[in-house]
């Protein structure tokens, strides 16, 4: 197992269990104590875990916590790829779509590079860059201006004003959290305003959110659960959560 693969597995264990001990990880992965400590140090430096004596724990989550793009990109990578693959099937050639900022939408962008005739509106620097590097003359990419956030989103009045003049067929939106009482949320107030403008510009809202987003609440609500025409999540979501979401959203799709 490569170091990056082991570190992702360790991070997923921390998220699932709430904390891990060095000794348990040594036995689990069959590597040295020093190797595991280096793995934990690397994860801590990327803001993914909190190092404690003898192991690591999850970071305390607050409603204004906003991890960086690189830190979020490695979280639940397999789930994000499955969700993105399901979302890509909803995009026919010649569609005008919007992709909000986020790691799942960035993975989705990579799956849409060969779809002919797309017009893509986005406030995500990595998403726009993915399409730019594809060099397709039949695709049009509109990147909003704005203030750049830690998650590589462009937000604020410049972004909002640009989006308000546009109309798209489908918005694919990533979120920080989702719950029955708070809806779809983000830890960034200006990003919430920008995302609300994207929702208003779209005829159809497709939210892409893995199971770890359930009952995670950011400081600002983007939209209510019932505003989503489609929610795409993964099979890690519990049966009870699926029932609650299915009762609220227009369509619940679960990617394996």
C-alpha angles and dihedrals in degrees: 000000000000119000092248091052092048092049091051090050091049091049091051090051091052091050092048099042101029092235144014137208124228092232092054091050092050089056094042096053101026095232134120128282089244092053092053092047089052089050092052091047090052092049092048092050089054091052095246101117139014115239116227133173107295097001146351139281137196118278117256107261118222129179091250098044110124117181118205122261095254092051093051095044094069095047115101090347095167092050092049091051092051092048092047092050090054091047092051090062089065094063116086122189116279095028125144106223139169125216117197120213115279144103097260091051088049090055088048091053090060090057093052099054093100097046106111124231099012123160109201126194115191143160090200119104094201092048093051090046092053092056093042092056090052090066096207113166092200094059124080120202123194113195114192120224122234146105116320117236129203088264091057093252122143108224143161135066096321091056094043094050092049093050095047091065093055137078124200136182099228135013117204105200130188118204139197094223146348133205139157095249101039101030118205111350145183133198092227118079096202092046089054090056091049092048091050088055089052091051090052091050095054131081090205130032118208114182118202111200131151122222095265089069091067112113091000108129128199123197097259131048118225099184141340119260091249090058090071113093088193134013118195116196136150137262092260089080112105122246092246092053091048090053092051093048094044088056091055111034125064094241131004117207119187117201118205 
